[in-house]
């Protein structure tokens, strides 16, 4: 498609016998927030590592803004910025120096470096922290620094690998606001997460990955519609929770009215992406 | 070409900032070992000994400079790289920047060279004060700089190969430490039986110390050793490139 900014074609990555990613075919539209949803170990980080040129595919191909990740890595590197899952700032440097390093490595001129760093620190309200060593910052602040660092060279794409893992609910909300703002300001965002609410809150389209394979791709609403927009959960005494899906609330209600009375708990609610995942795989996304 | 130079400087810049923060402590700690060797062996054991027609002090000072250049360059280049790679995992940032592998490796090696030169020069000044007959000439400086490069590239190579911090210190114990004592640093190799001497000539520090000593004492210069030293440098550099290229697979 013309405005696909990330494309993979039968992308496969094996580590020895382990098939981390298998025959992945996905596309991300320019300007959207795309979510890659799946449990830990599903292949999300591996996919990002291929797209960010850190590792080469075993077979298949991938393009970032038209550049082949294997054949034109230097061009690819100019197209994206990434905030990795782990704290990847240089701990021997302070906030400003970390940003300066990135700016230098991406060939910004000296005056532009200064300007951009001031601008970005202001964007995320971290101007006061510029001279502090990164280890003196809270987890949320470190994340914000990693995100603006990724944006210094004005990339078209921002990769966020599990952006809110380990953060408290309030910090998470703030980061979500930042991510929404970045998307509104024109950056395509590719994020990976194992948090259903995060995928639902931020992403216009999601790809669900399970054991290295893409098992669903589309808008969250579409995926839920395919399953049934409403879920009825029933819990009896000695059995596991049963799930049934219906296309509208009326159908769900009429099903409930016909249920035997000994059922202890009956819940009618909207379906979510976790339901989609469970139905497709028999497992929950968030095993923890 | 200009891009490569600029990128190499960017890589070096990080370590220079770190060095700037801790320069006094870095300098002081790097001088402890050589000064101890000087006092213990140079004065303590060595007074009254002479090798190859020179007083022991004249003999041992270039040897200590060589081993200082080796240990400081090796750890200067290798330590932060190893920690960043394995533990902090902040090395990916460099790998995802549009810079060449050359810039990355040479930039990382250069901090070893900078630190090695600072420490050896500091010790050299001490040595000069003690033994003013030491000659500092172009040959001496060339050998010193080359030695720093050789051991810096070795440090970069080991930092890439090491699978844990224990690996780095294993190399220190099994490779650097024997070289420190046996590579013609504290005693003349003419004292050693032929068979062992041949083995010692397989070690880069042996060539480094022989060349430094010859340059500074005005002895006939072992050009073959200089060539060997250059060969080691090229080998460690190419090996580092190969390992780093394979790493992105």
Interface residues (C-beta under 8 A of the other chain):
Chain A: X52 X53 X54 X55 X56 X74 X75 X77 X78 X82 X84 X86 X87 X88 X89 X90 X91 X92 X93 X97 X101 X102 X104 X105 X106 X107
Chain B: X3 X6 X7 X10 X11 X13 X14 X17 X18 X21 X80 X84 X88 X89 X90 X92 X93 X94 X95 X96 X97 X98 X99 X248 X249
